[in-house]
Amino acid sequence: MTIDTMIDPAEERREFEAARSAVMMLGREQSRLDSIETVARLVSEADDLGAEGAEELFNIAKALQKRRAFALLLVLCLLARQSGLGSAKLRQREVQALIELGRLEEAVRAARALAGATASAAPDDPQAKEDYELWEAANGNIGRAYKQAYVNASRSPDAPPRPDPQDLKAAFDTYFSVWERNPGPSTTYHAINAAALMMRGVRDEALGRPGDFSWVDREKARELAEAILRIHEEDLRGALSPGGGGGTDVWTLATCGEAYLVLDLMDDAALCYGAYAGLSTADAFEIGSSLRQLQEVWQFEGGNQDAGGRLVRLLKTALINLQTASGGPPANDIQTDSVVLSPTEAGLIQRELEERSGAEADGPDGYEAYFDKRGSTRTEGRMMDIQRISGALRRAQSICAIEALCDGEWQRMGTGFLVRGEALHAAWAGETLIVSNHHVVSQMDGALSSSYRRCRANFIEYDPVMQAERESPVLFEGVLWRSGERAHDVAVIRPRTALPRAALPLEPHDVSPYLPPRPHLGMDGTNMHVVILGFPGGGDLSFSYGDELLLDHDACDPGVAPDPDRTPQGRPVRLHYRTPSQPGSSGSPVFRAGDWSLVGVHHRGQPDCRRLAPRDGTYEANEGIWLPSIIAAIGKASLTAGEGAPTQADPQSPDDTPQAPSPQGEWLTLPASAYGAVQGVFSDGAATQAPQADEHRGAPAGGNMVFGRRIGPPPEPAAPPAPAMPSKLEIPGRAVVMPQDSPEIFHRHLRTGKFHGDLETFRLKTQGFETVIGDDNRTQIHETASDPFRMICSLTVHWANMAPTAGTGFLIGQRILLTAGHCVLPGPGYPDPTAIEIRPGRAGPREPFAEDLGLVHAERISLHANWSNGFDPRFDVGAIHLNTAIGEALGWFRVGVRSPDELRRRWAHVTGYPGDKITPLASGEELYAAEQWHHATPISEVHDGRVYYPADTFAGQSGAPVYILEEDGRPTVVGVHAYGTGPNAGQLAMENNSAAWIDPAMLQVISDWRSIA
């Protein structure tokens, strides 16, 4: 018996289908290790299927391209090629993925290889048809790559790289050579691109752009356009006739529309583009591609009132129509784009739709020919519902950008929306309120949020009278009700200043109580689609389009339909969907596609979002909170508080159930220590929204935290520091001898001036608000291989979906170092680190112990319970357990308890890795937070669990040892540096940096951490 006869073909097929499903559920643009492994398994299963498997891989590649999942597509193509399953067709998809990912040079090389291998194929040879089609497509991709290179550089003409007209000519030559070889229906795509690029050359030459434009010929471009229209004359006549267009090729109408642009026949172009967008066979990918061509090559802007601007608005309107159509697109037809509308565009579209809806449909007349009075296109394909689009634009009038005052400038932090108060609670009837995320606007500045006192809502609209955009900022009176990031993540805000007249709040009848039945286990996706409106990236208002599938919710058990008569008893009901979002979308309303009813508030997205119980595993999903569950929580909080209106909820309730501590109108006041716990985690004023954490993660605590997983229950919060102070307690150090020149090192002041460098390019976003007080008196430590400096480590903390952060740590044992808790858990809503790199004694590019010790990284972390559960700055201390016993070679610090009276007579020495010190490299690159710097000053005060000192520090030194020198010159660590002048205790009228004080209780926690194997 051969081995082949022992394999069950049906089982092979089942394994392949399982692998296919796993790949299709991966994130759209993810190329993480787990994604690579999943794709590798698919390729392996395809290999078992032989020739059938190779064809299946090509079909999957087409589906991934349709999804615009280009990173996954590239991985699939590369692995297939390595496994011997590659083909020329699959290589073609690989080229397209490279172009979309911006790897243009690689794409050109690969496409040229394909074109060279098929160049001998004759257009009229039936035996070589597939090879000739590959040759056409390969050259089309070469032209596309050169075109994209020119377009990309043209977007920033004053910054390198400057646009090179040779790229434009190379794109033209490639496209035109295909047309010249075989002018006909299959090459009109190449011809229209060649004509459009010549017209772009005409415009750029007229603008005085430097370079050789001698190849540009307006008349030649017009000849090409006329030839294209002759070839498609019959198809075009049929598509534009009443009832026609059903069998028209999608790209034919787009190609003819662009040909009319070359001929400057704008009404005919509008008619073609309108019919094209109305075809039932035209999807979001195709319409989006045409929109990109209009904006990038033709440089039409939707905010202009000329014919080009109207075409851009036409296609954007078509995309909104596609997006909001009842039922949405097929679940596997996934797009990841958004329709971005400036206020001017939205205003012009609204005005044009209103004008058209009241006019008689009396024949083609340009833009308006796209619609008839009932809202349908002239074709019998897709219906363009004016009322639906108008509804979308009306909803947009409720949306505002949430802005925070940072360094004297207003910066967009998220999104909010207007709602009638009675839609949320009867006590708020007659008011118009603003809803956003609690992690965007909160009672006070937090790790991610900004206090309502320095926030505003900004309504940006188009003024038709002045024909200009107008901002209408609205200040806040206060937060009426809030629920923290781990619960509903909502803030209900009362505006203080007048709302703009054009703003339209959502009404009670706009709130939808409906949710579809929950998918059965093993399934993802319901029959419902949802749409997000917001300000992603702080830009213009955006409508997501394409893949708006509602994946899951937890209003009920799987396979069960929610009971609309049962309201959730204060529990947040979570909605998972694939609707695209970006930072800045936080706080956006989530609407049901089709009828624009409000279903939830968007608050986060993750590439590895944990599935809703009882499902296991993760997937890429965005998450919102169902609005009826928010309304129920507001009602519950009102009842809990007794008489009156709803009250504020505790954002950090242990059971994630909001509570109501104070009556309406009385704002919650926290002690200064609690205020400091959530203040100033970002060095850049929290100008960038950080990703939200998985709500199921829980707060790490004590010695029970392993990355991403809790081992056992968290310990009880530690008691406050005991008032009785023993004279001296210590954890001994080992082999620490100060160098002979230590007095000079520690007391020589080197004035280096204030911060230099560009924080905007600072990739290692450092933590905290550590402060240089007055003149900078820090001294650089060059001999970092000596004691005790070799025991001080540079930390690089990696995260799943944000840039690495920098910090400092110091050894207190063979395999353990101390650091600030916020270096590894910055605040509420953060995920766990994915990895932490430790570099002992780092001195810029020089790592003196790297060769002997190898790569040192974290195996697990431990956090003080009062930090992980309450973010109290008195307990901002954590430990990192290492993979290597480097303390055996380097030694470690002694950690001791000293009374406040003794410390007030001592000097605090702070040595760490500040982020404002820049190390230039020979390559021209720069390192940040890579040099060790020191400053020592008298201790100012020991108060409320913290040690205060005016020693100069900067972000990146969080976690540095704060030590005193004993009579024998040996250091004893008495605190862990964590804060600058911002979070000082309120009653300390002085400018100081501060550390968490090591008292007896803290020393016991540290001792317990040291005992962990």
N, C-alpha and C positions, 0 to 999 in steps of 0.2 A: 504494500500500500504506500503510495506516495504521500508526501505531506500535504499536497494540494487537496487530495480527496478527504483529508481529515478536517479541513476548514469548512465551516458552515457558511455559505455565501449569504444567507439571510442574516446571520449574526454579524458578519462583516458590514453588511449594509446598515444594520441597526447602530453599530458602533460609529460608522461614518456619519449617520444622521444626527447622533448625539453630539459628535464633535462639531458638525455644522451649526447646530443650534447654539452650542456654547460660544462659537465665534460670532454669530449674528447677535448675541446678547452682550458682546463686549462693548466698551465705550467707543464712541464714534472716532475719536482722535487719539486714543490711548496707545502707547507703545511700551507700556511698562512690562516688567519681567513676566507677570502673570498672563498678560495678553500674548506675549511671544510664545510662552509655553502652550497656551490654548491653541494658537494657530499651528504650532509645530505638531500638536497631536492630530489636528485636522489633516495636515499634509501626510502624516504617517498613515492615517486611516485611508486617505485617498490612494496612497501608494499600494495598499493592499487590494484596491479595486482595479488596479491596472489602468488600461486606456480609458475606461469609464470614469475612474477617479480623476484623471487629468482633465477630462471634459467638465466634470463637476467643479473642479477648482476654478476653471475659467468662468463658469456660471456664477460661482460665489464671488469671484473678482468683479464681475459686472455689477453684482448686487452691492458690493462694498463701495464701488465707484458711485453708484446711484445714491448711496447713503452719504457720500462725500467723506467716508471713513478712510482717508488717504494714507494715514500712518499704518493702519491695519492692512490696507491693500498692499502697501510696499512690503511689509513683513511677509505677507502671504506669497507674493511674487518671488521674493528673494529665497525663501525657504523651499518653494516649489522648484526653483532653478537648481538649488543645491541638491535636491533629492532626485533630479533627473526627470521631473514632471513638467518642466518648463516648456513653453512653446512660443512661437513668434507672437501669437495672439496675446498670450499672457505677458510677454515682454512689452507689448504695446501698452497694456494697462499699467505696467510698472513705470513706463515713461510718463504717462499721464499723472500718476501719483507723485513722481519726482517734481513735475512742474507745479502741481498744486501745493506741494510742501516747500516750494521756493528753492529747490536744488536744481537750478536751471542748467548749470554747466554739465552736471551728471546726466540730465535729461537729454541735452543735445548730443552728448557722446553716444548714449544708448540708442537714440533715435537715428543717428547717422549710421550706426552699425546695422540697424534694421533696414534702413533705406538702401544701404550698400548691398545687403544680401538679397534684396528683391528688385534691384534696379533693372535687371535684364528682362523682367516680366513685361510682356506686351499687353497693351490695353485691350486689344481685340482677340487675344488668345484665350479661349474658354478654359483650357487646361491650366492656365496660369492666373485665373481670375483672383484667387485668394491672395497670391503673392502680389499681384498688382494693387489690390485694395490695401494690403499692408504697406506697400510703398507710398501710396497716396496718404494714408493715415500717418505714417512716420514723418513724411515731409510736412504735413499739417502740424504735427507736434513740434518739429524744429522751428517752423515759423511762429508758432504760439510761444515757444520759449524765448525767442529773440524779441518778440513783441512785448512779452511780459517784462523782460529786462528793461526795455526802453520805458515802458509805462511806469514801472516801479521807481526808476531813477527820476522820472519827470515829476513825480509827486512832490519832491523836495529839491527843486532846481538850485537852491542856494547851499545845499549841503552835499558832500560827496556821498556816493558816486554821482557825478553829473550824468545826465542822459547823453548817450553816444549815438549820434545819427547813423553810425555804421550798424548798430543793432537794428534800427528801423529799416535800413536798406537790406540787411541780411534777412530779416523777416519777409520783406517784400519779394526779394529775389527767390526765396524758397517757395512761397505761395505761388508766385507767377510762373515759376518753372513747371509746376504741376499742371496749371491751366494750359500753358503753351503746349505741353506734350499731348494733352488729351482734352481739348475744350468740349465740354458737354455737361449733362445734368449732374454727374458725380463729382465734378470739380468746380461747380459754381461757388461752393464754400471757400475754396482757395482763391477764386477770382474776386469775390467780394472783399475778402480780407486784404488782397493786394490793392484793390481800389481804395478801401478805407484808409490804408496806411499811406498811400500817396496823398490823400486829402489831409491826413494828419501832418504830413511833411509840408504841404502847402501852408497850413496854419502856423506851424512852428517856424518855418522860414520867414513868414511875414512878421512874426514876433521878434525876429532878429536872433534866434537861437543859433549859436555858433556850430559850424560843421558843414559838410558837403551835402547839399540837397539837389545836386545837378540831375539826379535820376528822377526827381519828382516831375510828373507831367499831368496836369489837371485834365487835359483832353484825353489822354490815355485812360485815366480813371473813368471818365465819362463813357468812353467806348466800352470798357469792361462792363459797366453798369447796364448799358443798353443791350449788350450781348446776353447778360444774365436774364434780363426781362424778356428777351425774345425766346430764350430757351424755355422759360417757365410760363410763357404767355397763356397757354391753354389751361394749365393748372391754376394760375392766378385768377383767370376769368371765372373758373368754376368755384373757387374758394370764396370769391367776393360777391357772387350772385346770391340772391335770396334763397335760403335753404341749402346753400352749398357749403363746402369745406369739410364735410364729414370724412372724406377719404384723402384729404390733402396732407402731404408730408409736413411735419411740424416745422422743419428748418426751411422749407421752401418759402413760406410767408415771411419769416424773419429775414431771409436772404434778399427777397424782393423788397422788403421794407428798407433795408440798408442801401439797396441799389437806388431807390428813390431819394435817399439822403444824399448820395453822391451827385445825383442830378438836381438836387435842391428843390425837389417836388415834395414839400413837407406834408401837404394834405394827403397825397397818395401814400406817403410813408406811414402816416397815422392810421390810414385805413388798413394797410397791411398789418401793422403791429397790433391794431385792435382785433382784427380777425384772427391773428396768430394767438393772442392771449385768450381768445374766446374758444379755441379748439379744445375739445374734451381730452384730446391726446397730449396736450401741452402740459408738462408738469412744472413744479417749482424750480427744478434744476435748470430746465431749458429756458424758462422765462428769466430766471436769475442770470443766466449766462448772457442773454441778450441785453439785459439791464446793465451788466458789467461792461459790455462792449460800448454801449451808449455813453456810459460815464467815463470809462478809462480811455478809449480811443477817440471817441467823438467829443469828449469833454463837455457833455451836456450836464447842466445842473438843474435839479428839480425845483429849486427855489426861484429860477428865472421864469419870467412870463412870456418867453419866446417859444417858438415851436419846439425846439429841442427840449426845453424844460417840460413842456406838456407831454412829450413822449416818455420822459423819465417818470413823470407822475402817473401816466397811463399804466406802465408796467408795474410800478409799485402798487397801484390800485388793484391790478390783476392779482398780484401776490397776496395782498390782504384778502381779496375775495377767495382765493384758494385756501388760505389759512383759516378763514372763518366759516367755510362751507360746512353745513351740517354733516356730521359723520366723519369729516376730515379725510386725509389721504390714507391709502393702504398702510397698514402697520409696518410693513417692511420697506416702504418707500420713504426712507429717512433722509431729511435734509437738516442742516444745522445753521441755516442763515437767518437773518432778521431783516425786516423791512424797516429801514431807518428813515424817519420823517423829521425834517426840521420843522419848527413852527410855521415857517413860511409855506413849506410844501403842504402841510396839513391844512392850513387856511385856504390855500389856493384850490386844493382838491375839494374841500367842503363847498367852496363857492361854486366851482364848476359843476359839481354834482347837483347842487340846489338849482342852478340855472337850467341844467339839462332836465331835471325832474319836472320842471314847470313848462317845458317847451314842447312843441309838437315835433314828432319824429318825421321830418320831411325829406329824408335822404341823406346821403353821405356828406358830411361837412367837417372832415378832419377828426380832431380828438373826440368830438361829441358823437361821431359816427360809430363809436364803439358801443354806444348804448341806444336802445330805443326808449320810449316813454315808460315802459314797464320795467326797464332795467335789464333787458336781455341783449345779447350781442346779435349782430346781423347773421351770424351763423347759427346752425341748429345744434351747436355743441354745448359748451358750458354756459350756464345762465350767469349773468353779472347782475347781482341784486344790489341796486342803488341803496335800498333801505338798509341792507346789511352793512354796506361800507359806511354809510352815514352813521349807523349805530356805532361802528368802531371808532369813527372820528369823534362822535359825541362822548364816548367813554374816555377818549384821550383828553377831553376838556376837564376831567376830574383828576388828572394825574399831575403831580408836581415833583420837582427835584428837591431832595432834602440836602441842604448845604450847611456846612459847619465853618465857623470862623477859625482859620488856622494861620498863624503868623501874619495876622492882619489881612488875609485874603479869604474870600468865600470859596470853598472847595466842595464839589458835589460828592456826597457820601453814599447816597442811596435814593430811594424812591418813596413817595407817599401818595395817598389819594384821599379825596374829599368824600364824606359820607354824611347823610343826615343822622343826627344824634338818635332819633327814635328807631332807626334801623338797628342800633346796638343796645339801647336800653330806654325804657319809657321816661326815666328821669332826665334824659338828655334831649327830650322832644323840643323842637324849635331851634336847636343849635346845629351848626355845621362844624364838624370835627374832622381832623386829619388822622389817618391811620398809617403807621409805618412799623418797622421792626424795632423791637426793644434794643437790639444790638446796633441800631443806627442812631436812634434818639432815646435817651434815658433820663432819669432824674438827675444824674450827675455823670461826669466823665468816667468812662470805664475803659476796660482793656480794648474794646472794639468800638464802643459807642461814644457819643458826645452829648454833653448836657444840653437840655432844651434851651438853656439860657444863652448858649452860643450857637444855636441852630436857627434855621429859617426854612420855610417852604418857598420855592420859587416857581411861579407859574409863568411859562414862556409861551407867548402866543403871537400870532401874526396880526398886525394892525392893518386892515385893508385900506383905511383912510390914508395913513402915512406910508403904506406899502413898505413896512419895516417890521422886524421882530421887536417885541416889547417884553421886558421882564417885569413881573409884579411880585416882589418879595413880600412874604407874610411872616411876621415874628410870632413867637409862641408865648402864651401865658403860663402854661404848665402842662404836666402830664396827668390826665384824669385817671387813667387806669393803665397798668402795665403787667406783663407776665414775662418772666425771664427766658433766656435763650434755650434752656432745657425744657421749657413748657411751651407756651404758645408763641413766644418771641414777638410780642405785640406791644406797641405803645399807642394809646389813644390820647391825642393831643388837642388842647383847646387853643385856637389861634387868638392872638392878642390884637393884631391889626386887621384892617378890612381886607376881605377877599376880593379878587378882581371880578368884575361883573361878568366876564366871559366864562368864569369857572362854573362847572355844572356838577354838583355833588350827586353821588349815587343815592337813590331813593330806597326805602324799605322793600318795594316790590322788585327791585333789581337784584335782591339777594336770593340765590337759589338754594332751597333745602335738599335738592336732588343729588344723589350719588348713585351710580350704576351698581349692579351686583358685583361683589368682590370676586376676582378670578379664583378658580380652583387652584389648589396646590399643584405646582409644576407648570403653571401658566403665568405669563406676564402680559398684562394689557386688558383693558376693558373696552367697551364700545364708545367711550367718551373721549373727547379731545379738549384740551384746555390751552388757553392763550395767555401770555404774559405781556403786559405793557409796562415799560419802565425806561430808565436812563442807564443802560449798560455802559460801563467804562466812563461814566460822567459825560457822555456825548448827548446826541439828540434822542428824542423819543423813538423807541423801537418796538415794532410788532414782530414777535417771533413767527416764523412760518416753516411749514414742512412737517416735522415729526412732533406733533403735540399730543401724542398718545398718553392718556392717563394709565399708568402702569398698575397701580395698586392703591389701596387706602386701608385704614384699620378701624373703620367705623363698625365693622362686624366681623364675623368669622369668614374664612374663605368659602366660596360657593354659596354665600348667603346674600340676599338683597337687603340693604339697610331699611329699617322701619322708619319712615319719615315722621311718625308720631313720637318716636323716642329720641329725645335730645341727649347728647352726651353729658354726663354729670360733671362738668368742669374739666374733663380729660381732653387734652389736645388730640384731635383726630388728624392724622398726617396723610397728606396726599403725595404720592410719588408719580412723577411724570417726566417725559423726555423732552419737554418744551425747552428750547435753548435759553440760557441766561448767562450773564457775566457779572463780575463784581460791579456794583452800582444798581443791579436789579433788586437788591434786598429791599423789601417793603412794597414791591409791586403787587397790584391786584391780579388775581388769577381768575380769568373769565372762562366760561363754558363756550366753546366754539359754536358758532351758529346763531345763538340768541343773545350772546353777550351778557348773560346773567353772571353775577359775582359769586364765585364758589370758595375763594380762599385768599390767603395772603402768602406770597412767596417769601421764603427766608433763607434758603441756602441751596447749594448744589455740590455734589461730590462725585468724583470718578469712581469711588468705591463705597458708595452709600450702602449702609447695612439694610437688608431687606426687612420689611415689616413682619413682626411675629405673626404666626409661628414659622415663617419661612426662614431658611438659613442662607448664609452667604451674603455676597455684596453684588451690586451692579451699578452702572452709571445712571444716576437719576438726580433730578432736582426735586426739592421738597417744599411744600407749602402746608399751611394749617387751614383746615376746613372752617369757613367762617361761622357756620352754626355752632361749632364747638367753642369758638371764641365768644360768641354771644352768650352761650350757656355759662361759660366761666365768669363772664361779667355779671350775669344775674346771680350766680352763686356767691360771688364776692360781695354783692350788695346785701344778700340775705345774711351772710356771715357777719357783716358789720352792723347789722341792725337797720334802723330807720335811715332813710335818705337815699342819695344817689350812689351809684357804684363807686368803689374806692380802689386804691392802688393794690396791686398784688405783689407778693414777695417774689422777686425774680429768681431767687435761689432756694425755693422750697425743696426740702429733701425728697419729697414724694412727687415732685414735679406738678403739684396741684396748687394753683395760685391761691393766695390768702389775701385778706383785706385788713391791713393794720391801722389805717387812719381814715377819717371821714373826708369827703370831698372838700377841696379848697385848702386843706392843711397839708403842706408838702412834707414828705418824709425827710427827716434830718438824721444823718448818720454821724457817729463820732469821727474825729479826724483820722483815727487809725483805720477805720473801715473805708473812708474816702481814699486814703492812700493805697489801699489794697487794689483798687481798680483803676488808679490814675496813671496815665503816662507810660504805657507799656511800649508804644512805638516811639522811636527817636524822631520820626518825621511828623509827629502830631496826628498819627492815625489817619493820614491822608489816603491810605489805601485800605479798602475793606479786606480783612483777612478771612480766609475760608472758615466756615462754621464746623464745629466738631460733630461727630456722631453722637446723637443724644443717648445712645445705649452704652456709651463707653464707661461712664461713671468717673468719678474723680479718683486719681491714683492716691494712695496714701501709704505712709509708713514704709515697711519693707515688703509690702504686698504687691508692688507694681512691677509687672513684666510688660514690655512693650505691647500695647493693644489688648492686654488681657489682665483681668484682676484675678489674683490668687487669694481666695478667701475674702471675708468681709473686711471693710475698712475699720481701723481702730477707732475708739471713741476719741473725740477731740481732747487734746491735752488741756490740763488745768492751767489757769494763769500762773505766771511765775510766783514761786513761793516768796513771801516777804522776808523770811529769815535767810540770811546769806552766810553760808560757810566761808571761812577765810580763804580757802583755795581748793579747787578740785581740778584734776587734769586727766586728759588722755595723753600718755607720753608720746613724744616723737621719737625719731631714730636717726642717729648719725648726722645731726645737723650742727655744723660749725660755721659761724659767720666768717667771711673773709676778713683779712687784716684791715682792709681799707673801708670797712663798713661805715664808720662815722662819716667819711667823705661821701660815700655813695648815698647815704640816707639824708645828709644835711646840705649837700651841694645843690643850689637852686639853678636850674637852667631855664631861662626865659625863652620860650619858643613862639610866643604870640598866640593869637586865637586860631580857631579852626580854619584849615585850608583844604581845598578839594571840593569836589562836586558830589553832594549827597544824592543827587538824582541818579548818579551812576553807581552808587554804593550797592553792590549786589548783596553783600552780607548785611542785611537789614538788622542793625544791632538793637538791643533792647534797653529800655529804661530811660530815665531822664537824668543820668549822672551829669554832674555840672562842673565846669571849670569856673572857679569863683575868682573874679578879678583877673589879675595877671596869671598866666599859665606857668606854674612853678614845678612842673613835673620833670623828672630826670629819666632819660632812657637807660635801661639796663642792657649793656652790651654783652657782659660775661654771664649769659644765662645758664651756662653749664655748671656754675658754682652754686653752693648752698646759700640761701634757700630757694634761689630763683629757678633752679631746675625742677623744683617740686610744684611750680606754678604752671598751669597748662592753658593753652589756647583751645577753646571749644568751637567746633563748627557743628551746628545742630541742623539736621536735614528733616524736611517735612514732606508729606505726600503731595501737597498741592500748593506750596508757596515757596518762595526763595529761602535759601539757608539763612540762619541767623548766627551771630557770633556771641561768645561769652567767655568767661574765665572760670577756672576751677583750680583746686589745690589738693594735693595728696594728704590724706590723714591715715593711711594704712597701705598695705601691700597692693591691694586691688580695689581701693575705694578713694574717691575724691569728693570734696564738698563743693557746692556751687549754690547760686541763688535758685530758689524754686521756680522763679519766673523764667529762667533760662530754658527749662524743659517743659513747663506748663505756664505759659505767659498769662493766662487769665481765663475767664469763662468762655466757653465756646471753641477752645482750641483742641485740635486732635493731638494724639501722641506723636512724638518724634519717630521718624522711621530709622534714623541712625544718628549717632553722635561720634565725631572724630575728635580724638584727644592728642594734642601735640605738646608734650612737656618741654619746657625751656625753649619754646619757639623764638627765633630771632629773625623776623622777616622771612626771606626765602630759606634761611638756614634752620634745619631741625637737627640739633646736635645728637639726638638719641635715636633718630629714625632707623639708622642702619643696624644698631644693636638690638633695639626693642621691636622693630617692625611696626606695622599698623596697629595702633591702639584705638579701640572703640568700646562703646558701652554695650554691656550685656543686659543690664536692666537699670531702672532708676527707682529711688525711694524719695518720697516727699513727706514733709510734715503734714499731719492730718489737718491742722488749722490753716494750712495754705491750700491744699487740694480741695478742701470742702468750703472754705470761706474766704480765701485769698487775703488773709490778714497779714499786713507787712511785717508784723512782729515775728512771724513764723515763716518768712520767705526764705526757706532753706531746703535744699535737697541734696541727695547723694547720688553719684553715678558709680555703678559697680562695673569694673573693667574686665576685659577678656584676658588680660595679662597682668602678672604680679610685678608691675614696674616699680613699685615702692621698694622692693628688695634691692634694686640697683640704685635708685635715686634717693631713698629716704622719704620721710614724711614729716609733716608739721605736728608739733604738740598743740593740743586744743585744751584751753583752760577756762575756768570760771574765775572772774575777778569782780569784786564788789564795785558798785557805782562810785563810792568814795575813792577807792584806789584808782579806778580808771580816769577819774577827773584830774588826776595828778600825772597822767601818763600821756605819751604821744601815740597817735594812731598811724601806723604805716600801712599804706594801701598800694599793692603792686598787682598790675593786671594788663589786659590787652585792650586799650582804648581804640574805638573805631575811627577817631579823627586823625590818627597818625597813619600816614601813607608811606608805603615802601615802593619806590619805583624799581622796575625790573628792566633788564637790558632789552627785553622784547618790546618795551614800550608800555606793557601792562602795569597795573598798580595793585598792590596788596593792601587791604584794609584790615585793621584789628589783628595785625600779625607781629607787632613789636611790643616788647614788655617795657612798661613805664611805671615809675614810682613817685610817690610824694608822701611826706610825713608832716603832721601838724599836731598840736595839742588837742586832746579830746575836749570838746565843748560841753557835752552833757550826756548822761545816760538816763533815758526817760521812756517810760511806757514800752519796755521791751526792745528799745533800740539805742544804738550808740551813734552820737552825732559828732562830726568833725568837719573842718573847712578844707580838708585835703582835696586837691584838684583831681577830678576823675572825668570820664566821658563814657558814653554808651559803648558797651563791649566789655567794660570792667565789672559788670554785674557778676557776682560769684567770686570776686577776688577776696583773698584773705585780708582781714583787718587784724593786725598783730601788734603786740608791744614787744619791746626788747628787754629781756631780763638783765640782771647785773652781769651775768657771764656772756652777754651778747647773743644769747639764744632767743629766737622768736617764740612767742606763744600767741596763738590765734584766739581772739576774744569776740570776733564777730564776722559775719559774712556780708560783704558790701552788696547793696542792692538798689539804693535810691539816691536821687539828687535833691536839689533844693525844692522841687515841686511838691512832693508829698511829705514835707515836714509836718510834725504834729502842730496843730493850730496854735497852741499856747506858747510855742517856742519862737520868739521874735528874733530869729537870727537866720543867717544864710549858711546852711550846712548840707553836706552829703551825709548819708546814714547807712547803717548796717543793722541786720538782725543781731541782737545781743545774745551771746551764749551764756545763759543762766543755768542753774542746776538741772531744771527740767529739760532744757534743750540739750545739755550735755548728755543726759541719759538717753535721749532719742538718738543722738549721734553715736553713742556707744552701742546701742542696739543695732544700728545700721552696720557698724564695723564687724559685728559678730555674724552677719549673714555670709554664708560660704560663697 
